[in-house]
C-alpha cells in the first residue's frame, strides 16, 4: 500500500475558498482519490454539498511515500536470508 496526499478545494456561498487535505493509504492513485473523496463528502452538510456541486470540486493528488508494510516485508526478507 502506498500513501497519497489528496487536496480538495471548492468555493462556498460566501465566495471564500474551502480547502482540506487528507492522507490516504491505497494501492493506486485512482483508488486513493475515490477513498479520500468519499470521506471528504461524508463530512459535509447539505448546504456545503450543494455549494461544492454548484462551483465544482478541485482535487489534487500526489504520492507522499510508502506505508510501513513494504519496509516490514523487506526487513523480514533480510532476517530470513
C-alpha positions as CSV (number, residue, x, y, z in Angstrom):
1,X,0.0,0.0,0.0
2,X,1.2,3.5,-0.8
3,X,0.3,6.7,1.0
4,X,-1.2,9.5,-1.1
5,X,-1.9,13.1,-0.2
6,X,-5.2,14.4,-1.6
7,X,-6.1,18.1,-1.6
8,X,-9.7,19.4,-2.0
9,X,-10.9,22.9,-2.8
10,X,-14.3,24.4,-3.6
11,X,-16.0,27.9,-3.4
12,X,-18.7,28.3,-0.8
13,X,-21.7,30.6,-1.0
14,X,-19.7,33.4,0.7
15,X,-17.2,33.3,-2.2
16,X,-14.5,32.1,0.1
17,X,-12.4,29.0,-0.7
18,X,-12.8,25.9,1.5
19,X,-9.7,23.7,1.5
20,X,-8.9,20.4,3.0
21,X,-6.1,17.9,2.8
22,X,-6.3,14.1,3.6
23,X,-3.6,11.4,3.6
24,X,-4.9,8.1,2.4
25,X,-3.4,4.6,2.1
26,X,-4.3,2.9,-1.2
27,X,-2.8,0.7,-3.8
28,X,-3.1,3.2,-6.7
29,X,-3.8,6.9,-7.3
30,X,-7.4,6.5,-8.6
31,X,-8.3,4.4,-5.5
32,X,-6.8,7.0,-3.2
33,X,-8.8,9.8,-4.9
34,X,-12.0,7.8,-4.6
35,X,-11.4,6.9,-1.0
36,X,-10.5,10.4,0.1
37,X,-13.4,11.9,-1.8
38,X,-15.9,9.7,-0.2
39,X,-14.5,10.6,3.3
40,X,-14.5,14.3,2.4
41,X,-18.1,14.4,1.1
42,X,-19.4,12.4,4.1
43,X,-18.1,15.2,6.3
44,X,-20.1,17.9,4.6
45,X,-23.6,19.1,5.4
46,X,-26.4,19.6,2.9
47,X,-25.5,23.2,2.1
48,X,-21.8,22.6,1.8
49,X,-22.5,19.7,-0.6
50,X,-24.8,22.0,-2.7
51,X,-22.0,24.6,-2.9
52,X,-19.5,22.0,-3.8
53,X,-21.7,20.7,-6.6
54,X,-22.5,24.2,-7.9
55,X,-19.0,25.5,-8.0
56,X,-17.1,22.3,-8.6
57,X,-14.6,20.4,-6.6
58,X,-10.9,20.8,-7.4
59,X,-8.9,17.7,-6.5
60,X,-5.1,17.5,-6.5
61,X,-3.4,14.2,-5.5
62,X,0.2,13.2,-5.2
63,X,2.1,10.2,-3.7
64,X,3.6,11.1,-0.3
65,X,5.7,7.9,0.2
66,X,5.0,4.3,1.1
67,X,3.4,2.8,4.1
68,X,5.3,0.8,6.7
69,X,4.1,-2.5,5.3
70,X,6.7,-2.8,2.5
71,X,9.5,-1.9,5.0
72,X,8.4,-4.7,7.3
73,X,8.4,-7.1,4.4
74,X,12.0,-6.1,3.4
75,X,13.2,-6.5,7.0
76,X,11.6,-9.9,7.2
77,X,13.4,-10.9,4.0
78,X,16.7,-9.8,5.2
79,X,16.3,-11.6,8.5
80,X,15.4,-14.8,6.6
81,X,18.4,-14.6,4.3
